[in-house]
């Protein structure tokens, strides 16, 4: 049954005559998608998001950023963030091997995206072992069940992305079966499951398939030959496809979508970093994307400085955006944007089963370790506590850590007393840091007001 309360997207997405940002792992996050649209992309895909990861998340409206965030409540990390700026042109690509899970995810996100795509082309071991990606090409009945379930039950268009088979007739047969189900379009990567980017793409196969079906075909895999915007159009014509999907060429310089000319890489990186700051993108993801833009330039003096950077502010400083980053982050803090704290309240009671019974003599506070609050290793709670012990000739603290349902909680023993946080962390290291924070608070070595302001205290 279709949920009648779910709003329909304002205009049904068209896949004809479009140039599209392809789904790319760790690249297709919000800042890169928005920059691609700014430069001329017609449609943007998310990175592949595995069904389990979305199902574990909570949908939260971020009023500070004006975004919708799907947040992992175990640690407050953002699994998927989207903006109204992209809503009508955003396709979420899902990694799944189960029709029921796929539908649950689709119902969670269909009002925030313009379409849903099922990944049937990824040849990576992780996807294959999970029965996802290219593994679905070897299990067509399961693949069709996933597509049929979504098409029958969601209000946005459903598509899929595949790789070709060694035999043309096998590719044509499967695509025709998918078309009969009612998919809105199909993206075809012109290589087989075992071929890699160094192997030549097969535009003749894409062309042959396109002649056999009536739905739009999106050609993919031509980045080796795409150096400028005109090359995109040439690849589309060579493949006989209605649209083209760009991956590596966009990863290296996303201004490939500009009709006029590509922009200098420094200008692209600067615009990208501003979007990362504006939408509070993680430093880790930002650094990864910039690394893929720099490529061999990582070996230059500036590139080596970049590789040593750890925080978003440090990265921005290299492109003269350090002050901009500081101002924005302060602005967000003043507006109370502590997504970790907000998400953490969902599970601050800890696992529902096998709750740890604490000794009444253990000092407890509901405190989370927010890694982004600590720029230097010697600023970490454990480091501060160990320094205190060394300076005063005291024994170093010891830690006992419990694990329940993939979450961790630590008890610290220091100077005959024990301390813990009631917040369950995503790993042992974070749990120990959280316990150390409680100890520092009780000893008066950490300011409670500061911890409240930076989102560490969850009470």
C-alpha positions as semicolon CSV with decimal commas, in nm:
position;residue;x (nm);y (nm);z (nm)
1;X;0,000;0,000;0,000
2;X;0,121;0,352;-0,082
3;X;0,132;0,589;0,212
4;X;-0,100;0,870;0,097
5;X;0,049;1,111;0,351
6;X;0,387;1,118;0,175
7;X;0,413;1,431;-0,041
8;X;0,496;1,391;-0,407
9;X;0,801;1,571;-0,545
10;X;0,704;1,891;-0,726
11;X;0,803;1,768;-1,071
12;X;0,880;1,415;-1,186
13;X;1,247;1,377;-1,271
14;X;1,335;1,349;-1,640
15;X;1,635;1,145;-1,754
16;X;1,638;1,270;-2,113
17;X;1,924;1,488;-2,236
18;X;2,085;1,514;-1,892
19;X;2,443;1,534;-1,771
20;X;2,469;1,367;-1,434
21;X;2,710;1,348;-1,141
22;X;2,762;0,975;-1,087
23;X;2,742;0,804;-0,748
24;X;3,093;0,791;-0,605
25;X;3,189;0,652;-0,265
26;X;3,290;0,932;-0,025
27;X;3,282;1,186;-0,310
28;X;2,908;1,232;-0,361
29;X;2,837;1,411;-0,034
30;X;2,637;1,734;-0,015
31;X;2,910;1,994;-0,090
32;X;3,024;1,813;-0,405
33;X;2,669;1,760;-0,525
34;X;2,583;2,127;-0,480
35;X;2,900;2,237;-0,658
36;X;2,822;2,005;-0,950
37;X;2,476;2,160;-0,980
38;X;2,625;2,509;-0,961
39;X;2,857;2,426;-1,251
40;X;2,583;2,283;-1,471
41;X;2,503;1,924;-1,376
42;X;2,137;1,842;-1,435
43;X;2,106;1,559;-1,183
44;X;2,328;1,451;-0,892
45;X;2,352;1,110;-0,725
46;X;2,450;1,045;-0,366
47;X;2,732;0,808;-0,291
48;X;2,604;0,453;-0,248
49;X;2,427;0,436;0,088
50;X;2,387;0,084;0,225
51;X;2,037;0,003;0,348
52;X;2,148;-0,103;0,697
53;X;2,325;0,229;0,749
54;X;2,015;0,432;0,665
55;X;1,788;0,207;0,872
56;X;2,006;0,268;1,179
57;X;1,975;0,644;1,137
58;X;1,721;0,899;1,257
59;X;1,579;1,170;1,030
60;X;1,640;1,513;1,183
61;X;1,569;1,862;1,049
62;X;1,874;2,084;1,095
63;X;1,734;2,436;1,132
64;X;2,079;2,594;1,148
65;X;2,201;2,455;0,815
66;X;1,853;2,431;0,662
67;X;1,917;2,067;0,580
68;X;1,763;1,729;0,649
69;X;2,010;1,503;0,827
70;X;1,997;1,128;0,872
71;X;2,200;1,079;1,187
72;X;2,345;0,767;1,346
73;X;2,218;0,795;1,705
74;X;2,505;0,585;1,842
75;X;2,761;0,857;1,773
76;X;2,585;1,154;1,617
77;X;2,760;1,110;1,282
78;X;2,573;1,225;0,971
79;X;2,498;0,930;0,742
80;X;2,323;1,143;0,478
81;X;2,266;1,518;0,458
82;X;2,056;1,690;0,194
83;X;1,949;2,046;0,119
84;X;1,636;2,191;-0,047
85;X;1,880;2,336;-0,303
86;X;1,915;1,991;-0,460
87;X;1,590;1,817;-0,372
88;X;1,427;1,820;-0,717
89;X;1,744;1,689;-0,884
90;X;1,879;1,447;-0,624
91;X;1,888;1,070;-0,668
92;X;1,972;0,852;-0,369
93;X;2,164;0,543;-0,470
94;X;2,099;0,251;-0,241
95;X;2,311;-0,056;-0,179
96;X;2,080;-0,342;-0,090
97;X;2,023;-0,714;-0,134
98;X;1,678;-0,732;0,024
99;X;1,343;-0,605;-0,111
100;X;1,198;-0,551;0,236
101;X;1,496;-0,352;0,362
102;X;1,506;-0,153;0,040
103;X;1,141;-0,057;0,082
104;X;1,189;0,045;0,445
105;X;1,472;0,276;0,339
106;X;1,271;0,412;0,046
107;X;0,980;0,503;0,272
108;X;1,222;0,682;0,505
109;X;1,379;0,900;0,236
110;X;1,132;0,933;-0,054
111;X;1,005;1,274;0,052
112;X;1,361;1,411;0,061
113;X;1,481;1,300;-0,284
114;X;1,366;1,314;-0,645
115;X;1,437;0,947;-0,725
116;X;1,588;0,624;-0,594
117;X;1,852;0,417;-0,772
118;X;1,957;0,062;-0,692
119;X;2,327;-0,008;-0,729
120;X;2,378;-0,320;-0,941
121;X;2,718;-0,227;-1,080
122;X;2,967;-0,193;-0,795
123;X;3,233;-0,466;-0,827
124;X;3,394;-0,398;-0,487
125;X;3,439;-0,697;-0,256
126;X;3,230;-0,537;0,020
127;X;2,926;-0,508;-0,206
128;X;2,969;-0,848;-0,368
129;X;3,001;-1,034;-0,037
130;X;2,686;-0,864;0,089
131;X;2,493;-0,970;-0,222
132;X;2,474;-0,607;-0,335
133;X;2,612;-0,417;-0,634
134;X;2,726;-0,632;-0,925
135;X;2,632;-0,947;-0,728
136;X;2,269;-0,871;-0,817
137;X;2,352;-0,924;-1,186
138;X;2,415;-1,288;-1,098
139;X;2,084;-1,308;-0,913
140;X;1,833;-1,146;-1,152
141;X;1,525;-1,270;-0,966
142;X;1,638;-1,097;-0,649
143;X;1,727;-0,785;-0,848
144;X;1,383;-0,779;-1,009
145;X;1,213;-0,837;-0,674
146;X;1,388;-0,532;-0,528
147;X;1,291;-0,313;-0,823
148;X;0,933;-0,442;-0,837
149;X;0,882;-0,383;-0,465
150;X;1,001;-0,025;-0,489
151;X;0,815;0,058;-0,810
152;X;0,490;-0,070;-0,662
153;X;0,524;0,116;-0,333
154;X;0,708;0,446;-0,366
155;X;0,603;0,771;-0,525
156;X;0,935;0,875;-0,680
157;X;1,095;0,724;-0,992
158;X;1,303;0,409;-0,945
159;X;1,610;0,333;-1,156
160;X;1,913;0,107;-1,142
161;X;2,276;0,118;-1,250
162;X;2,436;-0,193;-1,400
163;X;2,750;-0,319;-1,568
164;X;2,744;-0,505;-1,898
165;X;2,775;-0,881;-1,937
166;X;3,047;-1,038;-2,153
167;X;2,771;-1,136;-2,397
168;X;2,557;-0,859;-2,545
169;X;2,242;-1,072;-2,555
170;X;2,261;-1,130;-2,178
171;X;2,277;-0,754;-2,114
172;X;1,985;-0,686;-2,349
173;X;1,775;-0,962;-2,192
174;X;1,818;-0,835;-1,838
175;X;1,763;-0,470;-1,928
176;X;1,439;-0,558;-2,110
177;X;1,318;-0,745;-1,801
178;X;1,395;-0,441;-1,585
179;X;1,217;-0,214;-1,834
180;X;0,906;-0,432;-1,817
181;X;0,892;-0,378;-1,441
182;X;0,853;-0,003;-1,491
183;X;1,191;0,149;-1,407
184;X;1,219;0,513;-1,515
185;X;1,568;0,482;-1,667
186;X;1,879;0,265;-1,655
187;X;2,241;0,368;-1,616
188;X;2,486;0,138;-1,793
189;X;2,855;0,132;-1,709
190;X;3,022;0,012;-2,026
191;X;3,252;-0,240;-1,860
192;X;3,198;-0,590;-1,727
193;X;3,206;-0,681;-1,361
194;X;3,572;-0,787;-1,389
195;X;3,695;-0,488;-1,590
196;X;3,847;-0,182;-1,426
197;X;3,905;0,183;-1,529
198;X;4,230;0,090;-1,709
199;X;4,030;-0,130;-1,945
200;X;3,863;0,034;-2,245
201;X;3,494;0,113;-2,216
202;X;3,248;-0,052;-2,461
203;X;3,023;0,223;-2,606
204;X;2,909;-0,017;-2,880
205;X;2,739;-0,235;-2,618
206;X;2,561;0,062;-2,461
207;X;2,447;0,171;-2,808
208;X;2,315;-0,176;-2,890
209;X;2,117;-0,192;-2,565
210;X;1,977;0,160;-2,613
211;X;1,834;0,054;-2,951
212;X;1,640;-0,230;-2,788
213;X;1,452;-0,038;-2,518
214;X;1,232;0,270;-2,494
215;X;1,333;0,403;-2,150
216;X;1,625;0,649;-2,123
217;X;1,974;0,499;-2,111
218;X;2,238;0,682;-1,910
219;X;2,588;0,607;-2,042
220;X;2,869;0,575;-1,788
221;X;3,235;0,479;-1,792
222;X;3,390;0,726;-2,037
223;X;3,594;0,943;-1,801
224;X;3,925;0,831;-1,955
225;X;3,828;1,008;-2,277
226;X;3,647;1,303;-2,116
227;X;3,868;1,609;-2,067
228;X;3,621;1,891;-2,139
229;X;3,247;1,949;-2,167
230;X;3,230;1,873;-2,540
231;X;3,377;1,528;-2,471
232;X;3,069;1,450;-2,261
233;X;2,842;1,516;-2,556
234;X;3,070;1,316;-2,784
235;X;3,055;1,017;-2,547
236;X;2,676;1,039;-2,530
237;X;2,653;1,035;-2,909
238;X;2,898;0,747;-2,937
239;X;2,688;0,543;-2,694
240;X;2,355;0,636;-2,853
241;X;2,231;0,720;-2,503
242;X;1,985;0,984;-2,386
243;X;2,208;1,102;-2,101
244;X;2,560;1,072;-1,963
245;X;2,682;1,005;-1,609
246;X;3,026;1,142;-1,512
247;X;3,238;0,996;-1,231
248;X;3,618;1,026;-1,233
249;X;3,634;1,329;-1,461
250;X;3,406;1,512;-1,213
251;X;3,600;1,377;-0,915
252;X;3,919;1,534;-1,055
253;X;3,762;1,869;-1,151
254;X;3,388;1,907;-1,102
255;X;3,381;2,216;-1,325
256;X;3,377;1,964;-1,614
257;X;3,002;2,033;-1,606
258;X;3,054;2,394;-1,720
259;X;2,958;2,452;-2,084
260;X;3,198;2,746;-2,125
261;X;3,525;2,609;-1,994
262;X;3,668;2,431;-1,695
263;X;3,792;2,646;-1,407
264;X;4,142;2,642;-1,254
265;X;4,167;2,376;-0,985
266;X;4,243;2,629;-0,708
267;X;3,920;2,813;-0,784
268;X;3,723;2,486;-0,776
269;X;3,881;2,379;-0,446
270;X;3,809;2,719;-0,293
271;X;3,441;2,702;-0,391
272;X;3,422;2,344;-0,268
273;X;3,575;2,430;0,070
274;X;3,332;2,717;0,122
275;X;3,044;2,475;0,070
276;X;3,208;2,230;0,314
277;X;3,220;2,507;0,575
278;X;2,867;2,627;0,498
279;X;2,725;2,277;0,538
280;X;2,952;2,161;0,822
281;X;3,108;1,879;0,622
282;X;3,342;1,651;0,813
283;X;3,713;1,728;0,786
284;X;3,786;1,365;0,701
285;X;3,551;1,360;0,402
286;X;3,659;1,707;0,289
287;X;4,024;1,605;0,292
288;X;3,952;1,289;0,094
289;X;3,771;1,483;-0,180
290;X;4,044;1,748;-0,206
291;X;4,309;1,475;-0,226
292;X;4,129;1,330;-0,526
293;X;4,129;1,672;-0,690
294;X;4,498;1,738;-0,623
295;X;4,622;1,396;-0,736
296;X;4,993;1,441;-0,825
297;X;4,989;1,795;-0,679
298;X;4,995;1,632;-0,334
299;X;5,372;1,605;-0,388
300;X;5,414;1,984;-0,412
301;X;5,519;2,185;-0,102
302;X;5,161;2,307;-0,053
303;X;5,028;1,957;-0,116
304;X;5,248;1,819;0,160
305;X;5,122;2,084;0,403
306;X;4,769;1,985;0,305
307;X;4,839;1,616;0,373
308;X;4,944;1,705;0,729
309;X;4,619;1,895;0,797
310;X;4,365;1,735;1,028
311;X;4,085;1,986;1,089
312;X;3,856;2,165;0,847
313;X;4,004;2,496;0,958
314;X;4,358;2,375;0,883
315;X;4,253;2,264;0,535
316;X;4,074;2,594;0,471
317;X;4,374;2,795;0,588
318;X;4,579;2,662;0,295
319;X;4,330;2,821;0,053
320;X;4,298;3,145;0,259
321;X;3,963;3,045;0,407
322;X;4,077;2,988;0,765
323;X;3,907;3,298;0,904
324;X;3,590;3,221;0,707
325;X;3,584;2,873;0,859
326;X;3,638;3,004;1,213
327;X;3,358;3,261;1,181
328;X;3,112;3,006;1,044
329;X;3,188;2,746;1,308
330;X;3,148;3,005;1,583
331;X;2,820;3,118;1,429
332;X;2,690;2,761;1,425
333;X;2,793;2,705;1,786
334;X;2,620;3,026;1,894
335;X;2,305;2,904;1,719
336;X;2,325;2,585;1,923
337;X;2,410;2,343;1,644
338;X;2,535;2,045;1,839
339;X;2,406;1,758;1,631
340;X;2,599;1,506;1,841
341;X;2,422;1,615;2,158
342;X;2,081;1,618;1,993
343;X;2,128;1,274;1,841
344;X;2,280;1,129;2,154
345;X;1,971;1,186;2,363
346;X;1,803;0,917;2,157
347;X;2,019;0,649;2,318
348;X;2,163;0,814;2,625
349;X;2,004;0,540;2,835
350;X;2,236;0,294;2,663
351;X;2,141;-0,049;2,527
352;X;1,792;-0,162;2,618
353;X;1,904;-0,511;2,718
354;X;2,172;-0,631;2,957
355;X;2,214;-0,290;3,116
356;X;2,531;-0,268;3,320
357;X;2,467;-0,243;3,693
358;X;2,700;0,022;3,827
359;X;2,848;0,040;4,174
360;X;2,672;0,325;4,361
361;X;3,016;0,458;4,453
362;X;3,101;0,526;4,087
363;X;3,065;0,895;3,997
364;X;2,854;0,922;3,684
365;X;2,765;1,204;3,441
366;X;2,599;1,194;3,099
367;X;2,894;1,313;2,894
368;X;2,989;1,237;2,532
369;X;3,333;1,253;2,376
370;X;3,296;1,476;2,068
371;X;3,618;1,424;1,871
372;X;3,580;1,745;1,671
373;X;3,622;1,953;1,987
374;X;3,988;1,850;2,022
375;X;4,238;1,967;1,761
376;X;4,558;1,849;1,928
377;X;4,641;1,509;2,077
378;X;4,763;1,666;2,402
379;X;4,420;1,833;2,443
380;X;4,239;1,499;2,466
381;X;4,081;1,422;2,806
382;X;4,299;1,115;2,867
383;X;4,613;1,315;2,780
384;X;4,517;1,592;3,025
385;X;4,449;1,340;3,300
386;X;4,776;1,152;3,241
387;X;4,968;1,480;3,248
388;X;4,801;1,566;3,579
389;X;4,909;1,230;3,722
390;X;5,269;1,267;3,604
391;X;5,305;1,621;3,734
392;X;5,178;1,521;4,077
393;X;5,365;1,191;4,102
394;X;5,041;0,991;4,102
395;X;4,961;0,650;3,956
396;X;4,816;0,662;3,606
397;X;4,442;0,596;3,574
398;X;4,316;0,255;3,462
399;X;4,013;0,173;3,248
400;X;3,755;-0,109;3,242
401;X;3,535;-0,113;2,932
402;X;3,206;-0,292;2,873
403;X;3,051;-0,364;2,534
404;X;2,682;-0,413;2,466
405;X;2,512;-0,420;2,125
406;X;2,814;-0,268;1,949
407;X;2,834;0,021;2,195
408;X;3,099;0,084;2,461
409;X;3,108;0,227;2,811
410;X;3,417;0,268;3,025
411;X;3,484;0,305;3,398
412;X;3,803;0,488;3,498
413;X;3,980;0,431;3,829
414;X;4,196;0,717;3,957
415;X;4,321;0,793;4,306
416;X;4,093;0,541;4,472
417;X;3,779;0,667;4,302
418;X;3,588;0,555;3,995
419;X;3,416;0,757;3,721
420;X;3,204;0,683;3,414
421;X;2,974;0,841;3,160
422;X;2,621;0,711;3,117
423;X;2,657;0,779;2,744
424;X;2,746;0,473;2,535
425;X;3,013;0,540;2,270
426;X;3,071;0,380;1,930
427;X;3,419;0,245;2,017
428;X;3,643;0,167;2,313
429;X;3,871;0,468;2,265
430;X;3,582;0,713;2,271
431;X;3,435;0,541;2,579
432;X;3,764;0,584;2,766
433;X;3,782;0,950;2,664
434;X;3,424;1,001;2,786
435;X;3,505;0,846;3,125
436;X;3,817;1,064;3,149
437;X;3,597;1,370;3,084
438;X;3,377;1,280;3,381
439;X;3,686;1,238;3,598
440;X;3,824;1,577;3,488
441;X;3,488;1,741;3,564
442;X;3,473;1,591;3,914
443;X;3,832;1,697;3,984
444;X;3,767;2,049;3,864
445;X;4,022;2,014;3,583
446;X;3,766;2,074;3,309
447;X;3,522;2,364;3,287
448;X;3,158;2,249;3,292
449;X;3,037;2,556;3,102
450;X;3,279;2,485;2,815
451;X;3,167;2,124;2,790
452;X;2,803;2,230;2,790
453;X;2,863;2,482;2,514
454;X;3,054;2,241;2,289
455;X;2,789;1,971;2,316
456;X;2,977;1,724;2,536
457;X;2,742;1,738;2,834
458;X;2,414;1,581;2,732
459;X;2,205;1,671;3,036
